Amino acid sequence: MMARATVERLNGKPRVAFATFGCKLNQWDTQVLERRVRDRFSVVDIHGQADAYVINTCTVTGSSDAQARQLIRRIMRERPGAGVFVTGCYAERAPDEISSMGDAVRVLGNSEKDRLAGLLSEGAVEEAPDEGPSGGAGPAVGRSRAHVAIQKGCDRGCTYCIVPFVRGPARSFTPREVVSQVEELLAEGYREIVLTGTYLGDYASDSGGSTDLAGLVRYLSGIVADSARLRLSSIGPSDITEDLIDAVARSENVCRHFHVAFQSGDDAVLAAMRRGYDERSLRSALKLLTGAFPDCGLGGDAMVGFPGEGVDAFGRTAAIVEEFPFSYLHVFVFSARPGTRAAEYGRKVSPEIARSRSRELRGVARRRARDFSRRFVGRRVEVMAEGPSRKRGWLEGTSREYLRVRFKGEEDLKGRLLPVQVEGAISGRLVSGSIPFN
């Protein structure tokens, strides 16, 4: 049995703190667990004192693993009596590595996440009742946005990706299960619903269902109606179809924001990655998207330093970012994951060159982001007020285009969808000195 911390109870309940690394699906998993334990525990900040700490990990890169280990060590050092529960993809991939960090650490892989609520409630005993498969809505504490998982797992088999090994094959929630999550969140007052999953474009591909991603968007748009807005998380270039564009175009409450995980603009690199598309089809997809929605927020994932990536190959990736109006870009340096095909590839790119390319691509992305944000100066945007800014009397929120907006307003506006007049753009962030219009 793990030791319990002896800290003062909050509102008569033991305290639990959560930390989440990685993707939006991990965020959803954490939110589901928070929901399950909220009637028995007080959820506190990860930097505060707690009886138990739950760390939901990512293992996409070696850096992700290192960040989790650093947090685990800090908690054990600062809170030696607390229970530390480590779950998620790193826990799935390397449980013995994490367990060896100390006796206070309890490791549960992705397939065991459903046991966490029971383990916490039973005081972290060795065995606890299985609560059944995870599901249901997952609101985050104190936030205006909630994630809804529509599928888990992936069958794509990209050569660099460890996710299929730690998340398993593609499994989709039924439309009825998704609708139930969304309706529950709307009833609780949430005004932005983010559809998430390991690979959104594969929705229903595993079940043979008649409702694909575009069909689900159409249906959920009617559920959300005028009271809230709907947002897609990451999609692949192959998912950008006429049907999906039509579904978004016909739905006023679906955010014109698309995060496209394109990874590279070079045919040879894309083929070695087994991404299933080439430079020509990537450009065609992005042109289709930006042609239909000229002012859409366009985010992306790009990888540098993949084995065999030469100067020209990197240049073609940079050219994609230069050509299209990206509002932000997540740049990843290739990290060899044990068990993946790419980990065995030759023609490695040196860490120094990979880091240099990362800096260069991030610089291009920052410039493109500034260019995009300036489009909105003098215009009115709809903002989800998420909370106070660092500056007293100001709030921060997110526009439909996924731009950060800072504006004057009182904290009681939090959680509302508000029209805001944009008066300036600073480092990609929109600013308004005006109180939102009525």
ChimeraX attribute file (.defattr): number of C-alpha atoms within 10 A of each C-alpha:
attribute: neighborCount
match mode: 1-to-1
recipient: residues
	/A:1	11
	/A:2	16
	/A:3	17
	/A:4	17
	/A:5	17
	/A:6	13
	/A:7	14
	/A:8	13
	/A:9	13
	/A:10	13
	/A:11	9
	/A:12	10
	/A:13	15
	/A:14	22
	/A:15	24
	/A:16	26
	/A:17	21
	/A:18	20
	/A:19	17
	/A:20	21
	/A:21	19
	/A:22	16
	/A:23	16
	/A:24	20
	/A:25	22
	/A:26	24
	/A:27	22
	/A:28	26
	/A:29	23
	/A:30	24
	/A:31	22
	/A:32	22
	/A:33	21
	/A:34	22
	/A:35	17
	/A:36	16
	/A:37	17
	/A:38	15
	/A:39	10
	/A:40	15
	/A:41	22
	/A:42	20
	/A:43	22
	/A:44	17
	/A:45	14
	/A:46	18
	/A:47	13
	/A:48	11
	/A:49	20
	/A:50	28
	/A:51	25
	/A:52	27
	/A:53	27
	/A:54	23
	/A:55	24
	/A:56	26
	/A:57	26
	/A:58	27
	/A:59	25
	/A:60	21
	/A:61	19
	/A:62	14
	/A:63	13
	/A:64	15
	/A:65	19
	/A:66	13
	/A:67	14
	/A:68	23
	/A:69	18
	/A:70	10
	/A:71	15
	/A:72	21
	/A:73	13
	/A:74	13
	/A:75	21
	/A:76	19
	/A:77	10
	/A:78	11
	/A:79	20
	/A:80	14
	/A:81	19
	/A:82	23
	/A:83	27
	/A:84	27
	/A:85	22
	/A:86	28
	/A:87	27
	/A:88	27
	/A:89	27
	/A:90	29
	/A:91	27
	/A:92	22
	/A:93	21
	/A:94	15
	/A:95	17
	/A:96	11
	/A:97	12
	/A:98	20
	/A:99	16
	/A:100	9
	/A:101	13
	/A:102	12
	/A:103	13
	/A:104	18
	/A:105	19
	/A:106	19
	/A:107	24
	/A:108	22
	/A:109	21
	/A:110	21
	/A:111	16
	/A:112	15
	/A:113	22
	/A:114	21
	/A:115	19
	/A:116	23
	/A:117	22
	/A:118	19
	/A:119	17
	/A:120	22
	/A:121	14
	/A:122	13
	/A:123	16
	/A:124	21
	/A:125	13
	/A:126	10
	/A:127	11
	/A:128	16
	/A:129	12
	/A:130	14
	/A:131	12
	/A:132	8
	/A:133	11
	/A:134	14
	/A:135	19
	/A:136	21
	/A:137	25
	/A:138	25
	/A:139	27
	/A:140	18
	/A:141	14
	/A:142	10
	/A:143	15
	/A:144	21
	/A:145	23
	/A:146	22
	/A:147	29
	/A:148	27
	/A:149	27
	/A:150	28
	/A:151	25
	/A:152	21
	/A:153	21
	/A:154	22
	/A:155	17
	/A:156	16
	/A:157	16
	/A:158	20
	/A:159	20
	/A:160	25
	/A:161	23
	/A:162	22
	/A:163	23
	/A:164	18
	/A:165	17
	/A:166	22
	/A:167	20
	/A:168	15
	/A:169	16
	/A:170	22
	/A:171	21
	/A:172	23
	/A:173	16
	/A:174	17
	/A:175	19
	/A:176	9
	/A:177	15
	/A:178	21
	/A:179	21
	/A:180	14
	/A:181	21
	/A:182	28
	/A:183	15
	/A:184	15
	/A:185	22
	/A:186	18
	/A:187	9
	/A:188	10
	/A:189	15
	/A:190	22
	/A:191	23
	/A:192	28
	/A:193	24
	/A:194	21
	/A:195	24
	/A:196	24
	/A:197	29
	/A:198	28
	/A:199	21
	/A:200	25
	/A:201	20
	/A:202	24
	/A:203	25
	/A:204	22
	/A:205	17
	/A:206	14
	/A:207	12
	/A:208	10
	/A:209	12
	/A:210	11
	/A:211	16
	/A:212	17
	/A:213	22
	/A:214	20
	/A:215	15
	/A:216	20
	/A:217	21
	/A:218	19
	/A:219	16
	/A:220	21
	/A:221	21
	/A:222	11
	/A:223	15
	/A:224	20
	/A:225	14
	/A:226	11
	/A:227	14
	/A:228	19
	/A:229	23
	/A:230	24
	/A:231	23
	/A:232	20
	/A:233	19
	/A:234	22
	/A:235	21
	/A:236	23
	/A:237	23
	/A:238	15
	/A:239	18
	/A:240	20
	/A:241	14
	/A:242	14
	/A:243	13
	/A:244	19
	/A:245	18
	/A:246	13
	/A:247	20
	/A:248	22
	/A:249	16
	/A:250	11
	/A:251	20
	/A:252	14
	/A:253	21
	/A:254	25
	/A:255	21
	/A:256	24
	/A:257	22
	/A:258	23
	/A:259	22
	/A:260	24
	/A:261	17
	/A:262	24
	/A:263	22
	/A:264	27
	/A:265	25
	/A:266	22
	/A:267	16
	/A:268	15
	/A:269	21
	/A:270	20
	/A:271	14
	/A:272	18
	/A:273	20
	/A:274	15
	/A:275	20
	/A:276	14
	/A:277	16
	/A:278	20
	/A:279	19
	/A:280	11
	/A:281	13
	/A:282	21
	/A:283	16
	/A:284	13
	/A:285	20
	/A:286	20
	/A:287	15
	/A:288	16
	/A:289	21
	/A:290	16
	/A:291	11
	/A:292	15
	/A:293	16
	/A:294	13
	/A:295	17
	/A:296	21
	/A:297	24
	/A:298	25
	/A:299	22
	/A:300	21
	/A:301	17
	/A:302	22
	/A:303	22
	/A:304	25
	/A:305	23
	/A:306	28
	/A:307	21
	/A:308	15
	/A:309	19
	/A:310	15
	/A:311	10
	/A:312	10
	/A:313	19
	/A:314	22
	/A:315	16
	/A:316	16
	/A:317	20
	/A:318	21
	/A:319	14
	/A:320	19
	/A:321	21
	/A:322	15
	/A:323	12
	/A:324	14
	/A:325	23
	/A:326	27
	/A:327	27
	/A:328	25
	/A:329	22
	/A:330	16
	/A:331	18
	/A:332	19
	/A:333	18
	/A:334	23
	/A:335	19
	/A:336	21
	/A:337	19
	/A:338	13
	/A:339	14
	/A:340	18
	/A:341	17
	/A:342	21
	/A:343	18
	/A:344	15
	/A:345	15
	/A:346	9
	/A:347	11
	/A:348	16
	/A:349	17
	/A:350	12
	/A:351	13
	/A:352	10
	/A:353	13
	/A:354	21
	/A:355	17
	/A:356	15
	/A:357	21
	/A:358	21
	/A:359	13
	/A:360	12
	/A:361	24
	/A:362	20
	/A:363	12
	/A:364	18
	/A:365	24
	/A:366	17
	/A:367	16
	/A:368	21
	/A:369	23
	/A:370	19
	/A:371	17
	/A:372	21
	/A:373	24
	/A:374	18
	/A:375	12
	/A:376	18
	/A:377	16
	/A:378	12
	/A:379	11
	/A:380	16
	/A:381	20
	/A:382	18
	/A:383	26
	/A:384	28
	/A:385	27
	/A:386	20
	/A:387	20
	/A:388	21
	/A:389	17
	/A:390	10
	/A:391	11
	/A:392	10
	/A:393	12
	/A:394	18
	/A:395	21
	/A:396	23
	/A:397	25
	/A:398	19
	/A:399	22
	/A:400	22
	/A:401	21
	/A:402	22
	/A:403	22
	/A:404	18
	/A:405	25
	/A:406	26
	/A:407	26
	/A:408	20
	/A:409	21
	/A:410	14
	/A:411	16
	/A:412	10
	/A:413	16
	/A:414	20
	/A:415	21
	/A:416	20
	/A:417	23
	/A:418	20
	/A:419	16
	/A:420	26
	/A:421	23
	/A:422	21
	/A:423	17
	/A:424	20
	/A:425	21
	/A:426	10
	/A:427	12
	/A:428	21
	/A:429	16
	/A:430	26
	/A:431	20
	/A:432	20
	/A:433	15
	/A:434	13
	/A:435	15
	/A:436	18
	/A:437	9
	/A:438	6
